[in-house]
Amino acid sequence: MHKPLKSTKLSYQQAHSYIIKYEEHRIEGLRDGRGRRKSVNWRSYVQKTGF
């Protein structure tokens, strides 16, 4: 059974944000990407920098 929103320390806005992210991107939309570097697209890097 689902817990009511009042029993969690989650605001309505945050819950709504999670729902929207999940509906648009499924589980990948909920992953925490903070602190992770984006992968470098080496081809575009070489083209931009001339290396």
Buried (B, 14 or more C-beta within 10 A) or exposed (E): EEEEEEEEEEEEEEEEEEEEBEEEEEEEEEEEEEEEEEEEEEEEEEEEEEE
